[in-house]
Amino acid sequence: MNWFEQNKFLGWFLIGLTLGCLGVGYFFFRAKASFDAESARFKTTAAELRRLESLTPFPDESHYQKASALADAYKSSLAALQEEIKSRELPLAPLAPNEFQTKLRLAVVATREKARANKVKLPDNFFLGFDEFATSLPSAEAAPLLGRELKAVQMLINILIEAHVDSIGALHREPIAQERRAASSVPKSPQPAGRARGALAASSPTPAASPTMVESNPVSVTFASSPSAARKALNQIVSAKEQFFIIRTLHVRNEKEKGPPRTEPVEAPSLFNNPSANKSAANTASPGATPEARTVTFVVGNEHIETSAQIEIVNFKLAQPETR
């Protein structure tokens, strides 16, 4: 005790050092115990993983039934989707080139008669976009595809006519791949020697495109109508049941590009169409006013629009279902 009283600084230093060593030892042993527990859990998990990886799975009857039920449900939904797609596509029937030309002339005559009955103006020499086949025959390969496309184009024009548009201004159809191949196979007249070398590079064969499940052919049509008739026609095109159409681009132009002049006097009835208010307004009018002076002039609502649309005729190449 006398030594501690004589060396207080050294005594308290030794006491603090001893307490610090005890604290460090406590935390060390606590960390060591936690490390041992986690190491043991890791070894157990790794051993279980190796055991599961080395096992050979044995099929369970309940799992097999669930997998079979899921596969059957997938096949059923896929078959239902294919049937629905087939119902939205015009059938492809064999057709000879001369038969296609006959069908084209009959379709043109029927379309003109329908347009005349519904008072819809068509362009002169209107051949539904198949102008090149009015006097020439398509190839045997392209005839069936052109026959199906002719039905789709005629359906589009009938929708516009039944919507009572004012007129159809233009109709342009992109040639299908079979038409382009037939046109490229036609022999051309001999060229001069100076151009033969350049033509050789231009006539080199191009690699064939890979087949796709979805084929589309765009048709551009322009028509003038009232806004309500345009809405009706566009709604019927996108909801057609016999053929799948996609409106890719749409351009609408008002026939009146400028608004009415603001200085023009316009007399209109009350906004709420109140009979008593209208009667009082009529009583306060000048006695010398004529009915023509009180005629209502509508600023908007009577305009007609010109609509230009690019519509894609979509056809599908569905794979045959597997049979096992």
VEXDREN-2710 file (C-alpha; in Angstrom, 1 decimal):
% VEXDREN-2710
k/r/px/py/pz
1/MET/0.0/0.0/0.0
2/ASN/2.9/2.3/0.8
3/TRP/4.4/1.5/-2.7
4/PHE/1.1/2.5/-4.4
5/GLU/0.9/5.7/-2.4
6/GLN/4.4/6.5/-3.4
7/ASN/4.0/5.5/-7.1
8/LYS/0.4/6.5/-7.9
9/PHE/1.0/7.3/-11.6
10/LEU/2.6/3.9/-12.2
11/GLY/0.0/2.1/-10.2
12/TRP/-2.9/3.6/-12.1
13/PHE/-1.1/2.9/-15.4
14/LEU/-0.7/-0.7/-14.5
15/ILE/-4.4/-1.0/-13.5
16/GLY/-5.5/0.6/-16.8
17/LEU/-3.2/-1.6/-18.8
18/THR/-4.6/-4.7/-17.1
19/LEU/-8.2/-3.6/-17.8
20/GLY/-7.4/-2.9/-21.4
21/CYS/-5.8/-6.3/-21.9
22/LEU/-8.8/-7.9/-20.4
23/GLY/-11.1/-6.0/-22.8
24/VAL/-9.0/-6.9/-25.8
25/GLY/-9.0/-10.5/-24.8
26/TYR/-12.8/-10.5/-24.4
27/PHE/-13.4/-9.0/-27.9
28/PHE/-10.8/-11.4/-29.4
29/PHE/-12.4/-14.5/-27.9
30/ARG/-15.9/-13.2/-29.0
31/ALA/-14.7/-12.7/-32.6
32/LYS/-13.0/-16.2/-32.5
33/ALA/-16.3/-17.8/-31.4
34/SER/-18.3/-16.0/-34.2
35/PHE/-15.7/-17.0/-36.8
36/ASP/-15.8/-20.6/-35.7
37/ALA/-19.6/-20.6/-35.9
38/GLU/-19.7/-19.1/-39.4
39/SER/-16.9/-21.4/-40.6
40/ALA/-18.8/-24.4/-39.4
41/ARG/-22.0/-23.2/-41.1
42/PHE/-20.1/-22.6/-44.4
43/LYS/-18.6/-26.1/-44.3
44/THR/-22.0/-27.6/-43.7
45/THR/-23.6/-25.7/-46.5
46/ALA/-20.7/-26.5/-48.9
47/ALA/-21.0/-30.2/-48.0
48/GLU/-24.7/-30.1/-48.7
49/LEU/-24.2/-28.4/-52.0
50/ARG/-21.7/-31.0/-53.1
51/ARG/-24.0/-33.7/-52.0
52/LEU/-26.9/-32.3/-54.0
53/GLU/-24.7/-31.8/-57.1
54/SER/-23.6/-35.4/-57.0
55/LEU/-27.2/-36.8/-56.8
56/THR/-29.0/-38.1/-59.8
57/PRO/-32.5/-36.6/-59.8
58/PHE/-35.3/-39.2/-59.9
59/PRO/-38.6/-38.2/-61.6
60/ASP/-41.5/-37.7/-59.3
61/GLU/-45.0/-38.6/-60.5
62/SER/-46.6/-35.4/-59.2
63/HIS/-43.9/-33.2/-60.8
64/TYR/-44.3/-35.1/-64.1
65/GLN/-48.1/-34.5/-64.0
66/LYS/-47.6/-30.8/-63.3
67/ALA/-45.1/-30.4/-66.1
68/SER/-47.4/-32.3/-68.5
69/ALA/-50.3/-30.1/-67.5
70/LEU/-48.3/-26.9/-68.2
71/ALA/-47.1/-28.2/-71.5
72/ASP/-50.7/-29.1/-72.6
73/ALA/-51.9/-25.7/-71.5
74/TYR/-49.1/-24.0/-73.5
75/LYS/-50.0/-26.1/-76.6
76/SER/-53.7/-25.2/-76.2
77/SER/-53.1/-21.5/-75.9
78/LEU/-50.7/-21.6/-78.8
79/ALA/-53.2/-23.4/-81.0
80/ALA/-55.9/-20.9/-80.0
81/LEU/-53.6/-18.0/-80.9
82/GLN/-52.8/-19.5/-84.3
83/GLU/-56.5/-20.1/-85.0
84/GLU/-57.3/-16.5/-84.1
85/ILE/-54.5/-15.2/-86.3
86/LYS/-55.7/-17.4/-89.2
87/SER/-59.2/-15.9/-88.9
88/ARG/-57.6/-12.4/-89.3
89/GLU/-56.0/-13.4/-92.6
90/LEU/-57.4/-13.9/-96.1
91/PRO/-56.8/-17.4/-97.4
92/LEU/-54.2/-18.1/-100.1
93/ALA/-55.8/-20.0/-102.9
94/PRO/-54.2/-21.2/-106.2
95/LEU/-54.7/-18.8/-109.0
96/ALA/-53.6/-18.7/-112.6
97/PRO/-52.3/-15.4/-114.1
98/ASN/-55.2/-15.0/-116.5
99/GLU/-57.7/-15.8/-113.6
100/PHE/-56.1/-13.0/-111.5
101/GLN/-56.5/-10.5/-114.4
102/THR/-60.2/-11.5/-114.7
103/LYS/-60.7/-11.1/-110.9
104/LEU/-59.0/-7.7/-111.1
105/ARG/-61.4/-6.4/-113.8
106/LEU/-64.4/-7.7/-111.9
107/ALA/-63.2/-6.1/-108.7
108/VAL/-62.6/-2.8/-110.5
109/VAL/-66.1/-2.9/-112.0
110/ALA/-67.7/-3.8/-108.6
111/THR/-65.8/-1.0/-106.8
112/ARG/-66.8/1.6/-109.4
113/GLU/-70.4/0.6/-109.1
114/LYS/-70.4/0.7/-105.4
115/ALA/-68.7/4.1/-105.4
116/ARG/-71.3/5.5/-107.8
117/ALA/-74.1/4.2/-105.6
118/ASN/-72.6/5.8/-102.5
119/LYS/-71.6/9.1/-104.4
120/VAL/-67.9/8.6/-103.8
121/LYS/-65.6/10.0/-106.4
122/LEU/-62.8/7.8/-107.6
123/PRO/-59.7/8.7/-109.7
124/ASP/-59.8/8.2/-113.4
125/ASN/-58.5/4.8/-114.6
126/PHE/-58.8/3.5/-111.1
127/PHE/-57.4/-0.1/-110.9
128/LEU/-57.1/-0.6/-107.1
129/GLY/-53.3/0.0/-107.3
130/PHE/-52.8/-2.8/-109.8
131/ASP/-52.4/-0.6/-112.9
132/GLU/-49.6/-2.6/-114.4
133/PHE/-51.7/-5.7/-114.6
134/ALA/-54.6/-4.1/-116.4
135/THR/-52.9/-4.9/-119.7
136/SER/-50.3/-7.5/-118.7
137/LEU/-50.3/-10.8/-116.8
138/PRO/-48.4/-11.5/-113.6
139/SER/-46.0/-14.4/-113.1
140/ALA/-47.4/-17.8/-112.1
141/GLU/-45.5/-17.4/-108.7
142/ALA/-47.0/-14.0/-107.9
143/ALA/-50.6/-14.6/-109.1
144/PRO/-51.9/-16.3/-105.9
145/LEU/-50.3/-13.7/-103.7
146/LEU/-51.6/-10.9/-105.8
147/GLY/-55.1/-12.4/-105.7
148/ARG/-55.0/-12.4/-101.9
149/GLU/-53.7/-8.8/-101.9
150/LEU/-56.4/-7.7/-104.3
151/LYS/-59.1/-8.9/-101.9
152/ALA/-57.4/-7.0/-99.1
153/VAL/-57.1/-3.8/-101.1
154/GLN/-60.7/-4.1/-102.3
155/MET/-61.8/-4.5/-98.6
156/LEU/-59.9/-1.3/-97.7
157/ILE/-61.7/0.7/-100.5
158/ASN/-65.1/-0.8/-99.6
159/ILE/-64.6/0.4/-96.0
160/LEU/-63.9/3.9/-97.2
161/ILE/-66.8/3.9/-99.6
162/GLU/-69.2/2.5/-96.9
163/ALA/-68.0/5.3/-94.6
164/HIS/-69.3/7.8/-97.2
165/VAL/-66.1/9.7/-97.8
166/ASP/-66.2/12.4/-100.4
167/SER/-63.5/11.1/-102.7
168/ILE/-60.5/8.8/-103.0
169/GLY/-57.6/10.8/-104.4
170/ALA/-54.8/8.3/-104.8
171/LEU/-53.9/4.7/-104.1
172/HIS/-50.4/3.3/-104.3
173/ARG/-49.4/-0.2/-103.7
174/GLU/-45.8/-1.4/-103.1
175/PRO/-44.9/-4.4/-105.3
176/ILE/-44.4/-7.7/-103.5
177/ALA/-41.2/-9.7/-103.6
178/GLN/-42.5/-12.1/-106.2
179/GLU/-43.2/-9.2/-108.6
180/ARG/-39.7/-7.8/-108.1
181/ARG/-38.1/-11.1/-108.9
182/ALA/-40.3/-11.5/-112.0
183/ALA/-39.3/-8.0/-113.2
184/SER/-35.6/-8.6/-112.6
185/SER/-35.7/-11.9/-114.5
186/VAL/-37.0/-10.2/-117.7
187/PRO/-34.2/-10.0/-120.3
188/LYS/-33.1/-6.5/-121.1
189/SER/-32.0/-5.1/-124.4
190/PRO/-28.2/-5.2/-125.1
191/GLN/-26.3/-2.3/-123.8
192/PRO/-23.3/-0.5/-125.4
193/ALA/-19.9/-1.8/-124.6
194/GLY/-19.0/1.2/-122.5
195/ARG/-21.8/0.5/-120.1
196/ALA/-21.5/-3.2/-120.0
197/ARG/-18.9/-3.2/-117.3
198/GLY/-20.9/-1.0/-115.0
199/ALA/-24.1/-3.0/-115.7
200/LEU/-22.3/-6.2/-114.6
201/ALA/-21.8/-4.9/-111.1
202/ALA/-25.4/-3.7/-110.9
203/SER/-26.8/-7.0/-112.1
204/SER/-24.8/-9.1/-109.6
205/PRO/-27.1/-11.4/-107.6
206/THR/-28.0/-10.3/-104.1
207/PRO/-28.2/-12.8/-101.2
208/ALA/-31.7/-14.1/-100.5
209/ALA/-33.5/-12.8/-97.5
210/SER/-34.2/-15.2/-94.7
211/PRO/-37.8/-16.2/-94.3
212/THR/-39.9/-14.4/-91.7
213/MET/-43.1/-15.3/-89.8
214/VAL/-44.7/-12.0/-90.5
215/GLU/-45.0/-10.4/-94.0
216/SER/-46.4/-7.0/-94.7
217/ASN/-47.1/-5.0/-97.8
218/PRO/-47.8/-1.3/-97.5
219/VAL/-50.6/0.5/-99.3
220/SER/-50.8/4.3/-99.4
221/VAL/-54.2/5.9/-99.8
222/THR/-55.5/9.5/-99.8
223/PHE/-59.1/10.4/-99.3
224/ALA/-61.2/13.5/-98.6
225/SER/-64.1/13.3/-96.1
226/SER/-65.7/14.8/-93.1
227/PRO/-63.9/14.2/-89.7
228/SER/-66.7/11.8/-88.6
229/ALA/-66.4/9.7/-91.8
230/ALA/-62.6/9.6/-91.5
231/ARG/-62.9/8.4/-87.9
232/LYS/-65.4/5.8/-88.9
233/ALA/-63.2/4.5/-91.7
234/LEU/-60.0/4.3/-89.7
235/ASN/-61.8/2.5/-86.8
236/GLN/-63.2/-0.1/-89.2
237/ILE/-59.8/-0.6/-90.8
238/VAL/-58.0/-1.4/-87.6
239/SER/-60.9/-3.6/-86.3
240/ALA/-61.4/-5.6/-89.5
241/LYS/-62.1/-9.2/-88.8
242/GLU/-61.2/-10.8/-92.2
243/GLN/-57.7/-9.2/-92.5
244/PHE/-55.1/-7.8/-90.2
245/PHE/-54.3/-4.1/-91.0
246/ILE/-51.8/-1.8/-89.3
247/ILE/-52.0/2.0/-89.9
248/ARG/-48.4/2.8/-89.9
249/THR/-48.5/6.6/-90.7
250/LEU/-51.3/9.1/-90.8
251/HIS/-51.4/12.6/-92.1
252/VAL/-54.5/14.8/-91.8
253/ARG/-54.8/18.2/-93.5
254/ASN/-57.7/20.6/-93.1
255/GLU/-59.2/21.9/-96.3
256/LYS/-59.4/25.4/-94.6
257/GLU/-55.8/26.1/-93.8
258/LYS/-56.7/29.5/-92.3
259/GLY/-59.2/30.3/-89.6
260/PRO/-62.2/32.6/-90.1
261/PRO/-61.6/36.4/-89.9
262/ARG/-62.2/37.8/-86.5
263/THR/-63.8/41.0/-87.8
264/GLU/-66.7/39.1/-89.4
265/PRO/-69.8/39.6/-87.2
266/VAL/-71.3/36.4/-85.9
267/GLU/-74.6/36.2/-84.1
268/ALA/-75.2/32.9/-82.2
269/PRO/-77.8/31.8/-79.7
270/SER/-77.1/31.4/-76.0
271/LEU/-74.5/28.8/-75.1
272/PHE/-76.9/26.9/-73.0
273/ASN/-79.7/27.0/-75.5
274/ASN/-82.1/28.6/-73.1
275/PRO/-85.5/29.3/-74.8
276/SER/-86.4/32.1/-72.5
277/ALA/-83.1/33.8/-73.1
278/ASN/-83.4/33.4/-76.9
279/LYS/-86.9/34.8/-76.8
280/SER/-85.8/37.9/-74.8
281/ALA/-82.9/38.3/-77.2
282/ALA/-85.3/38.2/-80.1
283/ASN/-87.5/40.8/-78.5
284/THR/-84.6/43.2/-77.9
285/ALA/-83.5/42.9/-81.6
286/SER/-84.2/45.8/-83.8
287/PRO/-87.6/45.6/-85.4
288/GLY/-86.2/46.1/-88.9
289/ALA/-83.9/43.1/-88.7
290/THR/-84.4/40.3/-91.2
291/PRO/-84.1/36.6/-90.5
292/GLU/-81.0/36.5/-92.7
293/ALA/-79.3/38.9/-90.4
294/ARG/-79.9/36.6/-87.4
295/THR/-78.6/33.5/-89.1
296/VAL/-76.1/31.5/-87.0
297/THR/-72.7/31.1/-88.7
298/PHE/-70.7/28.2/-87.4
299/VAL/-67.0/28.9/-87.1
300/VAL/-65.8/25.3/-86.9
301/GLY/-67.4/21.9/-87.4
302/ASN/-68.2/22.1/-91.2
303/GLU/-64.7/21.6/-92.5
304/HIS/-63.6/18.6/-94.5
305/ILE/-60.2/17.0/-94.2
306/GLU/-57.8/15.3/-96.5
307/THR/-56.3/12.1/-94.9
308/SER/-53.2/10.3/-96.2
309/ALA/-52.5/7.0/-94.6
310/GLN/-50.0/4.2/-95.1
311/ILE/-51.6/0.9/-94.2
312/GLU/-49.8/-2.4/-94.0
313/ILE/-51.5/-5.6/-95.1
314/VAL/-50.1/-8.1/-92.6
315/ASN/-49.9/-11.9/-93.4
316/PHE/-48.5/-14.6/-91.2
317/LYS/-46.5/-17.7/-91.9
318/LEU/-47.3/-20.0/-89.0
319/ALA/-45.3/-23.0/-88.3
320/GLN/-47.1/-26.4/-88.3
321/PRO/-47.6/-27.8/-84.8
322/GLU/-45.4/-30.7/-83.8
323/THR/-47.1/-34.1/-83.6
324/ARG/-45.7/-36.7/-81.3
END
